Amino acid sequence: DAQRILQTVGASDVYGAFLERAAYVKMEQNDAAGAYKLFQLALKEAPLGPTALQMSLNMTGLAAQLKNTPLILYNVKALQKTYLNKKSKWAKKQKKPELKKVAKQLETVFFDYAAGLDQAARADQKPASIQASEQMYQIFLKQYPKSPKAYDAKYYYGQMLYLAKKYTESATTLYAMVKENPKGKYTKDTMDIMVTAAQYAVDSDKNKNEVMPKPGTIKKKMKIPANKQAYADALEMYTRMTPRNANTPAMIYASGTVYYDYGDYKEGNKRYYQYINAYPTHDFAKLAAARMLEYGKLQGDEDENEKLKNQVKSVQGMAAAQELQQYFVVAKKEKGEKKKKKKKKKKDSEDGEGGGEGSEAVAEEGGGSDAEAVPASETEEGGSAEE
């Protein structure tokens, strides 16, 4: 009856206030469902009223009381759309100081709901709860990327992604968090979760048994898949933050191998050299050195090849390593042949200068301009088939 009478005389705002008061009565009676419905009706009548924000906050709180996770998320998104969107009808009616105040208030509200859904997800381990917590962290981080609470949110969000078995995203999120704040309070705890997530991301890959091209044979570097890139990044971060860990040598080698597998030999060699130089006697040191030398042999740039050989030779024990002699012996032989050719070229040049007029006479007798002699330089560069 109240609704009919008040709407007839055009007093919707008064009716909205009437419904709002009724909703508070229901809250006092601990009737969360009844109160929620009445607040919903009141907000519909007065969406731009002075108590609109408070009613929206009350509805979100009642959804939490009802333990209705989808309803919590629905209301949080409604708060975001109505009160944090500068283009909304409600926002256009407010002054800047009021908008700032509301944004600060909702920053705390959003984080508290994210933390609450996080606790619920850890408690019941249900996929739906984990997904809800994940979504709430996404909303918070998107809306407040520079919040003082963003660091905590990223840490817990990374863990939620791990629980959701989204291992690549988990490793990437935690890596970005540590990279942004390496001295943060969660850095130490993050390392193991990040690396484990990265390892699972690779282990669960359907293509994990794919046979990769031989080192040095890829002409154009390929795009590294997201899970492999997350793996390489996580390993590097771990070795940087925990250099004395027993697994550090193997991790440096593994990160270099990711780049080698996809033809990014420059980045791969950088990590391989770091590995063999710091751990020359480690299990894979000779293998890493052999990969570097094999690439040097195949890539076609003599100066680059020589540089890689000298790099490897500079590492303790590598120059004498039996497994690597095939690269060093060939280099020595090639060097000897170059020296021999240079000596021969010099001798031929001296002989040509000593011939004088006699050599010109021989040329004339041999048929003049129709029988031109082949320059010595061309003969030497081309060489014989046997040479």
C-alpha positions in Angstrom: 0.0 0.0 0.0 2.8 2.4 0.9 4.5 1.7 -2.4 1.3 2.3 -4.4 0.4 5.6 -2.6 3.9 7.1 -2.6 4.6 6.2 -6.2 1.2 7.7 -7.2 2.1 11.1 -5.7 5.6 11.0 -7.2 7.4 10.4 -3.9 9.8 7.6 -5.0 12.6 9.0 -2.8 10.4 8.9 0.2 9.4 5.3 -0.6 13.1 4.5 -1.0 13.8 5.8 2.5 10.8 3.8 3.8 12.3 0.6 2.3 15.8 1.4 3.6 14.5 1.8 7.1 12.6 -1.5 6.8 15.9 -3.1 5.7 17.6 -1.9 8.8 14.8 -3.4 10.9 15.4 -6.8 9.1 19.1 -6.5 9.9 18.3 -6.0 13.6 16.2 -9.1 13.4 19.2 -11.0 11.9 17.2 -11.6 8.7 20.1 -11.2 6.2 18.1 -12.4 3.2 15.2 -10.1 3.9 17.4 -7.1 4.6 19.3 -7.7 1.3 16.1 -7.8 -0.7 14.8 -4.5 0.9 18.1 -2.7 0.3 18.0 -3.9 -3.3 14.5 -2.3 -3.7 15.5 0.9 -1.9 18.6 1.3 -4.1 16.4 0.9 -7.2 14.2 3.7 -6.0 17.0 6.1 -5.0 20.2 5.1 -6.9 21.7 8.6 -6.6 20.6 9.3 -3.1 22.9 10.3 -0.3 22.8 6.9 1.3 23.2 4.9 -2.0 26.9 4.0 -1.2 26.1 2.8 2.3 23.2 0.7 1.1 25.5 -0.9 -1.5 28.1 -1.6 1.1 25.4 -3.1 3.4 24.3 -5.4 0.5 27.9 -6.7 0.0 28.2 -7.3 3.7 24.9 -9.2 3.8 26.1 -11.4 0.9 29.1 -12.3 3.0 26.9 -13.1 5.9 24.9 -15.4 3.6 28.2 -17.0 2.5 27.1 -16.4 -1.1 30.4 -16.0 -2.9 29.0 -15.2 -6.3 26.7 -12.6 -4.7 29.8 -11.0 -3.0 31.6 -10.7 -6.3 28.5 -9.3 -8.0 28.2 -6.6 -5.4 31.9 -5.8 -5.4 31.8 -5.3 -9.2 28.7 -3.1 -8.8 30.6 -1.0 -6.3 33.4 -0.7 -8.7 31.2 0.2 -11.7 29.0 2.7 -9.8 31.3 4.5 -7.3 34.8 4.2 -8.9 33.8 4.9 -12.5 34.1 8.7 -13.0 31.6 8.5 -15.9 28.9 6.9 -13.8 25.7 9.0 -13.0 26.5 8.8 -9.3 30.1 10.0 -9.7 29.1 12.9 -11.9 27.0 14.3 -9.0 29.9 14.2 -6.5 32.8 16.6 -5.9 36.4 15.6 -6.3 37.2 15.4 -2.5 34.2 13.1 -2.0 35.3 10.8 -4.9 38.8 10.6 -3.4 37.4 9.7 0.0 35.2 7.0 -1.5 38.1 5.5 -3.5 40.2 5.3 -0.3 37.3 3.7 1.6 36.7 1.1 -1.1 40.4 0.3 -1.3 40.2 -1.1 2.2 36.8 -2.8 1.6 38.1 -4.6 -1.5 41.2 -5.8 0.2 39.3 -7.1 3.2 36.9 -9.0 0.9 39.9 -10.4 -1.0 41.5 -11.6 2.3 38.2 -13.1 3.4 37.7 -15.0 0.2 41.3 -16.1 0.4 40.8 -17.6 3.9 37.6 -19.4 2.7 39.4 -20.9 -0.3 42.3 -22.2 1.8 39.9 -23.7 4.3 37.7 -25.7 1.9 40.1 -26.0 -1.1 37.1 -26.0 -3.4 37.7 -24.9 -7.0 34.8 -22.4 -6.9 36.2 -20.8 -3.7 39.7 -20.6 -5.1 38.4 -19.0 -8.3 36.4 -16.4 -6.4 39.5 -15.5 -4.3 41.5 -15.3 -7.5 38.9 -12.9 -9.1 38.8 -10.7 -6.1 42.5 -10.2 -6.1 42.3 -9.4 -9.8 39.7 -6.7 -9.2 41.7 -5.2 -6.4 45.0 -5.2 -8.3 43.4 -3.7 -11.4 41.6 -1.0 -9.5 44.5 -0.2 -7.1 47.8 -1.2 -8.7 49.8 1.4 -6.7 48.1 0.7 -3.4 50.3 0.0 -0.3 48.4 -3.3 -0.1 49.2 -4.3 -3.7 52.4 -6.1 -2.6 50.5 -8.3 -0.2 47.8 -8.8 -2.7 50.3 -10.0 -5.4 51.8 -12.5 -2.9 48.5 -14.0 -2.0 47.2 -13.9 -5.5 50.2 -15.8 -6.7 49.5 -18.5 -4.1 45.8 -18.6 -5.2 46.9 -19.2 -8.8 49.1 -22.0 -7.5 46.2 -23.6 -5.7 44.2 -23.3 -8.9 47.0 -25.1 -10.7 47.6 -22.2 -13.0 51.3 -22.7 -12.6 52.6 -20.4 -15.3 50.5 -17.5 -14.1 51.6 -18.2 -10.5 55.3 -18.2 -11.3 54.9 -15.1 -13.5 53.0 -13.1 -10.8 55.5 -14.0 -8.0 58.5 -13.3 -10.3 57.1 -9.8 -11.1 56.4 -9.2 -7.4 60.0 -10.0 -6.3 61.5 -8.1 -9.3 59.5 -5.0 -8.3 60.5 -5.3 -4.6 63.5 -7.7 -4.1 63.8 -6.7 -0.5 60.2 -7.2 0.4 59.0 -9.1 3.5 57.8 -12.1 1.4 60.8 -12.5 -0.9 62.3 -15.4 1.0 59.0 -17.3 1.3 58.2 -16.6 -2.4 61.3 -18.2 -3.9 60.3 -21.9 -3.3 56.7 -21.4 -4.4 57.8 -19.5 -7.5 60.3 -22.2 -8.6 58.0 -25.0 -7.8 55.2 -23.4 -9.8 57.6 -22.9 -12.7 58.7 -26.5 -12.6 55.1 -27.8 -12.6 54.3 -25.5 -15.5 57.0 -27.3 -17.5 56.2 -30.8 -16.2 52.5 -30.5 -17.0 53.2 -29.3 -20.6 51.8 -31.7 -23.2 54.9 -31.0 -25.4 57.5 -31.6 -22.6 58.9 -34.5 -24.5 59.3 -32.6 -27.8 62.7 -33.1 -29.4 64.4 -29.8 -29.7 66.8 -28.9 -32.6 70.6 -29.5 -32.1 72.5 -26.6 -30.6 73.6 -24.0 -33.1 71.3 -25.3 -35.9 68.4 -22.7 -35.5 69.0 -19.9 -37.9 66.3 -17.5 -36.6 65.4 -17.5 -32.9 61.9 -18.7 -32.1 59.4 -17.3 -29.6 59.8 -19.0 -26.2 56.5 -20.4 -24.9 55.1 -18.6 -21.8 55.6 -21.6 -19.5 59.3 -22.0 -20.6 59.9 -18.3 -20.2 58.4 -18.3 -16.8 60.6 -21.3 -15.9 63.8 -19.5 -17.1 62.9 -16.3 -15.3 62.0 -18.1 -12.1 65.3 -20.0 -12.1 67.3 -16.9 -12.7 65.6 -15.0 -10.0 66.1 -17.9 -7.6 69.8 -18.1 -8.3 70.2 -14.3 -8.0 68.4 -14.2 -4.6 69.9 -17.5 -3.2 73.4 -17.8 -4.7 74.6 -20.3 -2.1 71.8 -22.8 -2.6 73.0 -26.3 -3.7 70.7 -26.2 -6.7 72.0 -22.9 -8.0 74.5 -24.4 -10.6 71.9 -26.7 -12.2 69.4 -23.9 -12.3 71.7 -21.6 -14.2 72.4 -24.3 -16.7 68.7 -25.1 -17.1 67.8 -21.4 -17.7 70.6 -21.2 -20.4 69.2 -24.4 -22.0 65.7 -22.8 -22.4 67.3 -20.1 -24.6 69.4 -22.6 -26.5 66.3 -24.7 -27.3 64.6 -21.8 -29.0 67.6 -20.4 -30.8 68.4 -17.4 -28.6 72.1 -18.3 -28.5 73.3 -14.9 -27.3 71.2 -15.2 -24.1 72.0 -18.9 -23.8 75.7 -18.4 -24.1 75.6 -15.6 -21.5 74.1 -18.0 -19.0 76.3 -21.0 -20.0 79.4 -19.0 -19.6 78.2 -17.7 -16.2 77.6 -21.4 -15.2 80.9 -22.9 -16.4 83.0 -20.0 -15.1 81.5 -20.2 -11.6 81.2 -24.0 -11.5 83.7 -25.5 -13.9 83.6 -29.0 -12.3 79.8 -29.2 -12.0 78.0 -32.1 -13.7 76.9 -30.3 -16.8 79.8 -27.9 -17.2 81.5 -29.8 -20.1 78.2 -30.2 -21.8 77.5 -26.5 -21.6 81.0 -25.7 -23.0 80.5 -28.2 -25.8 77.2 -26.5 -26.8 78.9 -23.1 -26.9 81.7 -24.5 -29.1 79.3 -26.4 -31.3 77.3 -23.2 -31.9 80.5 -21.3 -32.6 81.5 -23.8 -35.2 78.1 -23.8 -37.0 77.1 -20.2 -36.9 79.6 -19.1 -39.6 81.3 -16.1 -38.0 85.0 -16.8 -37.5 85.5 -13.9 -35.1 82.6 -15.0 -33.0 83.8 -18.6 -33.0 87.3 -17.5 -31.9 85.8 -15.4 -29.1 83.7 -18.4 -27.8 86.8 -20.7 -27.9 88.8 -18.2 -25.9 86.0 -17.8 -23.5 85.8 -21.5 -22.9 89.6 -21.9 -22.7 89.8 -19.2 -20.1 87.8 -21.4 -17.7 89.8 -23.7 -15.4 90.2 -27.2 -16.8 88.4 -26.6 -20.1 91.4 -26.3 -22.4 92.6 -29.8 -21.3 89.2 -31.4 -21.3 89.2 -34.5 -23.5 85.5 -34.0 -24.6 86.4 -30.6 -26.0 89.6 -31.4 -27.9 87.7 -32.0 -31.2 86.9 -28.2 -31.2 90.4 -27.1 -30.1 92.3 -29.4 -32.4 90.3 -28.3 -35.4 91.0 -24.7 -34.5 94.7 -25.4 -34.2 94.8 -27.2 -37.6 92.8 -24.3 -39.2 95.3 -21.8 -37.8 98.2 -23.8 -39.2 96.7 -23.9 -42.6 96.0 -20.1 -42.6 99.6 -19.5 -41.6 100.8 -21.8 -44.4 98.6 -20.0 -47.0 99.9 -16.7 -45.9 103.5 -17.8 -46.2 102.8 -19.2 -49.7 101.1 -16.0 -50.8 104.1 -13.9 -49.7 106.5 -16.2 -51.6 104.4 -16.1 -54.8 104.3 -12.3 -54.5 108.0 -12.1 -54.2 108.5 -14.4 -57.2 106.2 -12.2 -59.3 108.1 -9.1 -58.5 111.5 -10.7 -59.4 110.3 -11.8 -62.9 110.5 -8.3 -64.4 110.7 -8.1 -68.2 111.3 -11.8 -68.6 107.9 -12.7 -67.3 106.3 -10.1 -69.7 108.2 -11.7 -72.6 106.9 -15.1 -71.6 103.3 -13.8 -71.6 103.8 -12.3 -75.1 105.1 -15.5 -76.4 102.2 -17.4 -74.9 99.7 -15.6 -77.1 99.6 -12.0 -76.1 96.2 -10.6 -75.0 94.4 -13.8 -75.8 96.2 -15.7 -73.1 95.9 -13.6 -70.0 97.5 -14.9 -66.8 95.2 -15.6 -63.8 96.2 -13.3 -60.9 98.0 -15.1 -58.1 95.5 -13.8 -55.5 92.6 -15.6 -57.3 94.5 -18.8 -57.6 95.3 -18.8 -53.9 91.8 -17.8 -52.7 90.1 -20.4 -54.9 92.8 -23.1 -54.2 92.9 -26.6 -55.8 90.3 -29.2 -55.1 92.9 -31.2 -53.2 93.7 -28.2 -51.0 
